[in-house]
Amino acid sequence: MILSPKDKITTPQTAVIVINFILGTGLLTLPRSATEKVHTPDVWISVILGGIIAIIAGVIMVKLSQQFPEKTVYQYINEIVGKWLGSLLSLVIILYFIMTSGFQLRAMAEVVRYLLLEGTPTWAITMIFMWVGLYLIIGGVNPIARLFEIILPLAVFLFLVVTFMSFKIFEIDNLRPVLGDGVIPVLKGVKTTALAFSGPEIMLLLVPFMNQPKKAVKALLVGVSIPLIFYVITVVMVIGALSVDGVVLRTWPTLDLIRSFEISGLIFERFESLLLGVWIMQIFATFTISYFAAALGLAQLTKKSIHPFMYGLLPILYIIAMIPKNINDLFKQGDFVGHMALFLFGLLPLLLLIISRIKGGKYETIT
C-alpha cells in the first residue's frame, strides 16, 4: 500500500496517537490490578518502572521501523525473516490488534452500562460504537489523528481537575511507609504495570505515516511519558483516598474515587458522569486505532484495498466483544491481550532489529 501525501501526520499528531492508544481502560483499572499484585502503597514505584520498560521497548520498535521509513511492520518483516515466517508473524500481530479492538469495544459498553445507561443491552451499545468507529477510520489516519487532538486536551483537563479535587478525601498516611516491605513487592507489580503501557507498538505502523520520521523517537518519548504521569497521579490519588484494602475490593476504583466526594456550590456537584463521557471517548480512541491497524495489516498482507477489510472486521470485532459473559471474563480477556503484547512486542522487535543489523547495509536507515 503506497502512502499518499495526505496520509502523512506530524510529530505531535504521532505523539497524540500513542498517548490515546495507551490511555484506555488502564486508567480505570490499573490501581486495582497493580495493588492486587503489590499489596503495599508502593504501587506508584511499580508504575514508574513499568513506564521505563515501555519506553525502552518503544525505542527499540522505533529504531527498527526507522530502517524502513516508507514501510510498516507488515511490509518490512518479510525482508527480515522471509515471506512465510514474516506472513505468519504479521497474522499474529493483526490478531493482537483485533483482540485489542474487541476488548476495548466491550470495555466501552461495560463502562457505559455501569454509570450512564444501566439496563441497556450490551449489543446495542457495542454496535453504535462499531459503526461510528468504522465511519472514522474509513478516512484514513489523518481523521483519526485530528479527532485524537480534540479528545486528548479535554481528557487531560477534566481528569486533572477532577482528580485533584479529590484532595478533599486524600490521606497521605495511606501511602506510608515507602518501601516498608522492601523492593520485592514493588517488583512483583512491574509486570502488571508494564502491561498497562501497551501502546508503543503502534509506532511499528506510524513511522511511514510521519512527515518527519527522524523525530519518531521524540514522539514515542512524549507519547509514553504523558500516560506515565497520568498513571502515577491516578495510583497515588486512588490509594491515598481509598487505601490499599479499599482499592482491591473495587472493580473501577478510579470512578469510585470520583463518586466518593461532592463539591457544593458548583454547576456540577458530582463529576463522574462528566469525566466518564470524556473517558469513553478515550477508550473509543484506543478501539479505533487498533481497528485501523488490523484492517491495514490485512490490506498490506494481501495487497488489496483496505476498505473491504474495514467492513469485514465488524462482525469479528462484535463476536470478540460479546465473548465475555461478565466483567470477570472481560478482565481475563484483557489479561490475555496484555500478555500477547508482552511476548509479541517485548521480544519480537528486538530480535528483528538484531537480525536486520546483522544483515546490514541493505536497508534505507534513518540516522
C-alpha positions as CSV (number, residue, x, y, z in Angstrom):
1,M,0.0,0.0,0.0
2,I,1.6,3.2,-1.2
3,L,1.1,6.2,1.1
4,S,-0.1,9.4,-0.4
5,P,0.9,12.9,0.8
6,K,-2.5,13.3,2.6
7,D,-1.7,10.3,4.7
8,K,1.2,12.0,6.4
9,I,0.9,13.1,10.0
10,T,3.0,15.5,12.1
11,T,5.3,14.6,15.0
12,P,2.8,16.0,17.6
13,Q,0.0,14.1,16.0
14,T,2.0,10.9,16.2
15,A,2.6,11.5,19.9
16,V,-1.1,12.1,20.5
17,I,-2.0,8.8,18.8
18,V,0.4,7.0,21.1
19,I,-1.0,8.7,24.1
20,N,-4.5,7.9,23.2
21,F,-3.7,4.3,22.4
22,I,-2.1,3.8,25.9
23,L,-4.8,5.7,27.8
24,G,-7.8,3.4,27.6
25,T,-9.3,1.2,30.3
26,G,-5.9,1.1,32.1
27,L,-6.5,4.3,33.8
28,L,-9.8,3.0,35.3
29,T,-8.5,-0.4,36.4
30,L,-4.7,-0.1,36.9
31,P,-4.9,0.9,40.6
32,R,-6.8,-2.3,41.4
33,S,-4.9,-4.7,39.2
34,A,-1.5,-3.4,40.3
35,T,-2.4,-3.2,44.0
36,E,-3.6,-6.8,43.9
37,K,0.0,-7.8,42.9
38,V,1.9,-5.4,45.2
39,H,-0.3,-5.3,48.3
40,T,1.6,-2.2,49.6
41,P,1.2,1.5,49.0
42,D,4.3,1.4,46.8
43,V,2.4,0.7,43.6
44,W,3.4,4.1,42.2
45,I,7.0,2.9,42.1
46,S,6.0,-0.2,40.1
47,V,4.1,2.2,37.7
48,I,7.3,4.2,37.1
49,L,9.3,1.1,36.5
50,G,6.7,-0.2,34.1
51,G,6.8,3.0,32.2
52,I,10.5,2.9,31.8
53,I,10.3,-0.6,30.4
54,A,7.6,0.6,27.9
55,I,9.9,3.5,26.8
56,I,12.8,1.1,26.2
57,A,10.6,-1.3,24.2
58,G,9.2,1.6,22.3
59,V,12.6,3.0,21.3
60,I,13.6,-0.5,20.0
61,M,10.4,-0.6,17.9
62,V,11.1,2.9,16.5
63,K,14.7,2.1,15.7
64,L,13.6,-1.0,13.8
65,S,10.9,0.9,11.8
66,Q,13.4,3.8,11.0
67,Q,15.4,1.3,9.0
68,F,12.3,1.0,6.6
69,P,10.9,4.6,6.8
70,E,8.4,4.1,4.0
71,K,7.1,0.7,5.2
72,T,5.0,-0.6,8.1
73,V,6.0,-3.7,10.0
74,Y,3.6,-5.8,7.8
75,Q,5.7,-4.9,4.8
76,Y,9.3,-5.0,6.0
77,I,9.0,-8.1,8.2
78,N,9.2,-10.3,5.1
79,E,12.5,-8.7,4.2
80,I,14.0,-9.6,7.5
81,V,12.8,-13.1,8.2
82,G,11.4,-14.3,4.8
83,K,8.0,-14.4,3.3
84,W,6.4,-17.4,5.1
85,L,7.6,-16.6,8.6
86,G,7.0,-12.9,8.0
87,S,3.4,-13.5,6.9
88,L,2.8,-15.7,9.9
89,L,4.1,-13.1,12.3
90,S,2.1,-10.4,10.5
91,L,-1.1,-12.5,11.1
92,V,-0.2,-12.8,14.8
93,I,0.2,-9.0,15.0
94,I,-3.1,-8.5,13.2
95,L,-4.8,-10.9,15.6
96,Y,-3.4,-8.9,18.5
97,F,-4.9,-5.7,17.2
98,I,-8.2,-7.4,16.5
99,M,-8.3,-8.8,20.1
100,T,-7.3,-5.3,21.5
101,S,-10.1,-3.6,19.5
102,G,-12.7,-6.2,20.5
103,F,-11.7,-5.9,24.2
104,Q,-11.8,-2.1,24.2
105,L,-15.2,-2.2,22.4
106,R,-16.7,-4.4,25.2
107,A,-15.0,-2.3,27.9
108,M,-16.7,0.8,26.5
109,A,-20.0,-0.9,26.6
110,E,-19.5,-2.1,30.2
111,V,-18.4,1.4,31.4
112,V,-21.4,3.0,29.7
113,R,-23.8,0.5,31.3
114,Y,-22.1,0.9,34.7
115,L,-22.8,4.6,35.1
116,L,-24.8,6.0,32.2
117,L,-27.2,3.6,30.5
118,E,-27.9,0.9,33.1
119,G,-30.1,-1.8,31.7
120,T,-29.3,-1.0,28.1
121,P,-28.4,-4.2,26.2
122,T,-24.7,-4.6,25.6
123,W,-25.2,-5.4,21.9
124,A,-26.9,-2.1,21.4
125,I,-24.1,0.0,22.9
126,T,-21.5,-2.1,21.1
127,M,-23.0,-1.7,17.6
128,I,-23.3,2.1,17.9
129,F,-19.5,2.4,18.7
130,M,-18.7,-0.1,16.0
131,W,-20.4,1.9,13.2
132,V,-19.0,5.3,14.5
133,G,-15.5,3.7,14.6
134,L,-15.9,2.5,11.0
135,Y,-17.0,5.9,9.9
136,L,-13.9,7.4,11.4
137,I,-11.3,5.0,10.1
138,I,-12.6,5.0,6.5
139,G,-11.0,8.4,6.1
140,G,-7.5,7.0,7.0
141,V,-5.0,8.0,9.6
142,N,-5.5,11.8,9.2
143,P,-9.1,12.0,10.5
144,I,-8.0,9.7,13.4
145,A,-5.2,11.9,14.3
146,R,-7.3,15.1,14.2
147,L,-10.1,13.6,16.3
148,F,-7.5,12.4,18.9
149,E,-6.1,16.0,19.0
150,I,-9.6,17.1,20.1
151,I,-10.2,14.3,22.6
152,L,-6.8,14.4,24.4
153,P,-6.9,18.1,25.7
154,L,-10.5,17.5,27.0
155,A,-9.5,14.3,28.8
156,V,-6.3,15.8,30.3
157,F,-8.1,18.9,31.6
158,L,-11.1,17.2,33.1
159,F,-9.1,14.3,34.5
160,L,-6.6,16.6,36.3
161,V,-9.3,18.9,37.6
162,V,-11.5,16.1,38.9
163,T,-8.6,14.1,40.3
164,F,-7.1,17.0,42.2
165,M,-10.5,17.9,43.6
166,S,-10.3,14.5,45.4
167,F,-7.7,16.0,47.7
168,K,-10.6,16.6,50.0
169,I,-10.6,12.9,51.0
170,F,-6.9,12.3,50.3
171,E,-4.9,10.8,53.3
172,I,-1.1,10.8,52.9
173,D,-0.8,8.1,55.6
174,N,-2.4,5.7,53.2
175,L,0.8,5.9,51.1
176,R,3.1,5.2,54.0
177,P,5.6,3.7,54.7
178,V,7.5,3.9,51.5
179,L,9.2,0.6,50.7
180,G,8.0,-0.6,54.2
181,D,8.1,-4.3,52.9
182,G,11.2,-3.8,50.7
183,V,11.5,-3.8,47.0
184,I,10.2,-7.4,46.3
185,P,6.5,-6.4,46.4
186,V,7.3,-3.5,44.0
187,L,9.0,-5.8,41.5
188,K,6.0,-8.2,41.7
189,G,3.9,-5.4,40.3
190,V,6.2,-4.3,37.4
191,K,4.7,-6.9,35.0
192,T,1.2,-5.7,35.6
193,T,2.1,-2.1,35.3
194,A,4.1,-2.7,32.2
195,L,1.1,-4.3,30.6
196,A,-0.9,-1.1,31.3
197,F,1.5,0.7,28.9
198,S,0.6,-1.4,25.9
199,G,0.5,1.0,23.1
200,P,4.1,1.9,21.9
201,E,3.7,-1.0,19.4
202,I,1.6,1.3,17.2
203,M,4.9,3.0,16.2
204,L,5.6,0.0,14.1
205,L,2.8,1.3,11.8
206,L,3.0,5.1,12.3
207,V,6.6,5.8,11.2
208,P,5.9,5.6,7.5
209,F,2.9,7.9,8.0
210,M,5.1,10.6,9.7
211,N,6.2,13.6,7.6
212,Q,9.4,13.6,9.7
213,P,10.3,10.0,10.6
214,K,13.6,11.2,12.1
215,K,11.6,12.5,15.0
216,A,9.8,9.3,15.8
217,V,11.8,8.7,19.0
218,K,10.8,12.1,20.3
219,A,7.1,11.3,19.5
220,L,7.5,8.0,21.3
221,L,9.1,9.5,24.4
222,V,6.3,12.1,24.7
223,G,3.7,9.5,23.9
224,V,4.7,7.3,26.8
225,S,5.8,9.9,29.3
226,I,2.4,11.6,29.5
227,P,0.5,8.4,30.2
228,L,3.2,7.6,32.8
229,I,2.4,10.9,34.6
230,F,-1.3,10.2,34.4
231,Y,-0.9,6.7,35.8
232,V,1.3,7.8,38.7
233,I,-1.2,10.6,39.6
234,T,-4.1,8.2,39.4
235,V,-2.5,5.5,41.6
236,V,-1.3,8.0,44.2
237,M,-4.7,9.7,44.5
238,V,-6.8,6.5,44.4
239,I,-4.7,4.7,47.1
240,G,-4.4,7.9,49.1
241,A,-8.1,8.3,49.2
242,L,-9.4,4.7,49.3
243,S,-6.4,2.9,50.9
244,V,-4.8,-0.4,49.7
245,D,-7.5,-2.5,51.2
246,G,-10.3,-0.4,49.7
247,V,-8.8,-0.4,46.2
248,V,-8.6,-4.2,45.8
249,L,-12.3,-4.5,46.5
250,R,-13.5,-2.3,43.7
251,T,-14.0,-3.0,40.0
252,W,-13.5,0.6,38.8
253,P,-11.5,2.3,41.7
254,T,-10.8,5.5,39.7
255,L,-14.5,6.0,39.1
256,D,-15.4,5.1,42.7
257,L,-12.9,7.7,43.8
258,I,-14.6,10.4,41.8
259,R,-18.0,9.3,43.1
260,S,-16.9,9.5,46.7
261,F,-16.9,13.3,47.0
262,E,-19.1,16.3,46.3
263,I,-18.3,20.0,45.9
264,S,-21.2,22.2,46.7
265,G,-21.9,25.4,45.0
266,L,-20.6,24.5,41.6
267,I,-22.7,23.8,38.4
268,F,-21.7,20.2,38.8
269,E,-21.6,18.8,42.3
270,R,-20.7,15.3,41.2
271,F,-18.3,14.8,38.4
272,E,-18.2,11.1,37.5
273,S,-20.6,11.4,34.5
274,L,-18.7,14.4,33.1
275,L,-15.4,12.6,33.3
276,L,-16.9,9.3,32.1
277,G,-18.3,11.0,29.0
278,V,-14.8,12.2,28.1
279,W,-13.1,8.9,29.1
280,I,-15.5,6.9,26.9
281,M,-14.1,8.9,24.0
282,Q,-10.6,7.9,25.3
283,I,-11.4,4.2,25.2
284,F,-13.1,4.8,21.8
285,A,-9.7,6.2,20.6
286,T,-7.9,3.0,21.6
287,F,-10.6,1.0,19.9
288,T,-10.4,2.9,16.6
289,I,-6.6,2.9,16.2
290,S,-6.3,-0.8,16.9
291,Y,-9.3,-1.4,14.5
292,F,-7.4,0.6,11.8
293,A,-4.2,-1.2,12.5
294,A,-5.8,-4.6,12.0
295,A,-7.5,-3.6,8.7
296,L,-4.3,-2.0,7.5
297,G,-2.4,-5.2,8.2
298,L,-4.9,-7.4,6.3
299,A,-4.8,-5.0,3.4
300,Q,-1.0,-4.9,3.2
301,L,-0.6,-8.6,3.7
302,T,-3.0,-9.4,0.8
303,K,-2.0,-6.3,-1.2
304,K,-5.7,-5.4,-1.6
305,S,-7.8,-2.3,-0.8
306,I,-8.2,-1.6,2.9
307,H,-12.0,-0.7,2.8
308,P,-13.4,-4.3,2.4
309,F,-11.3,-5.4,5.4
310,M,-12.7,-2.4,7.4
311,Y,-16.2,-3.7,6.8
312,G,-15.3,-7.4,7.1
313,L,-13.8,-6.9,10.5
314,L,-17.0,-5.6,12.0
315,P,-18.7,-8.9,12.7
316,I,-15.4,-10.4,14.0
317,L,-15.0,-7.5,16.4
318,Y,-18.6,-7.9,17.6
319,I,-18.1,-11.6,18.3
320,I,-14.9,-10.9,20.3
321,A,-16.6,-8.2,22.2
322,M,-19.5,-10.4,23.1
323,I,-17.4,-13.4,24.2
324,P,-17.0,-12.4,27.9
325,K,-20.1,-13.4,29.8
326,N,-19.4,-11.0,32.7
327,I,-17.0,-8.4,34.0
328,N,-14.6,-11.0,35.3
329,D,-14.4,-12.7,31.9
330,L,-13.7,-9.3,30.4
331,F,-10.8,-8.7,32.7
332,K,-9.4,-12.2,31.8
333,Q,-9.7,-11.3,28.2
334,G,-7.8,-8.1,28.9
335,D,-5.1,-10.0,30.7
336,F,-4.8,-12.3,27.6
337,V,-4.4,-9.4,25.3
338,G,-1.8,-7.8,27.6
339,H,0.3,-11.0,27.8
340,M,0.0,-11.2,24.0
341,A,1.5,-7.7,23.8
342,L,4.2,-8.6,26.3
343,F,5.5,-11.6,24.4
344,L,4.9,-10.2,20.9
345,F,6.3,-6.7,21.3
346,G,8.6,-7.2,24.2
347,L,10.8,-9.7,22.4
348,L,10.0,-9.8,18.7
349,P,11.1,-6.2,17.7
350,L,14.5,-6.7,19.4
351,L,15.0,-10.0,17.5
352,L,14.0,-8.3,14.2
353,L,16.3,-5.4,14.9
354,I,19.3,-7.7,15.7
355,I,18.6,-9.7,12.5
356,S,18.3,-6.6,10.3
357,R,21.5,-5.1,11.8
358,I,23.3,-8.4,11.1
359,K,22.2,-8.4,7.5
360,G,23.3,-4.7,7.4
361,G,23.8,-2.2,4.6
362,K,20.7,-3.4,2.8
363,Y,18.1,-1.0,4.1
364,E,17.5,2.7,3.9
365,T,18.2,3.7,7.5
366,I,17.4,7.0,9.2
367,T,20.2,8.3,11.3
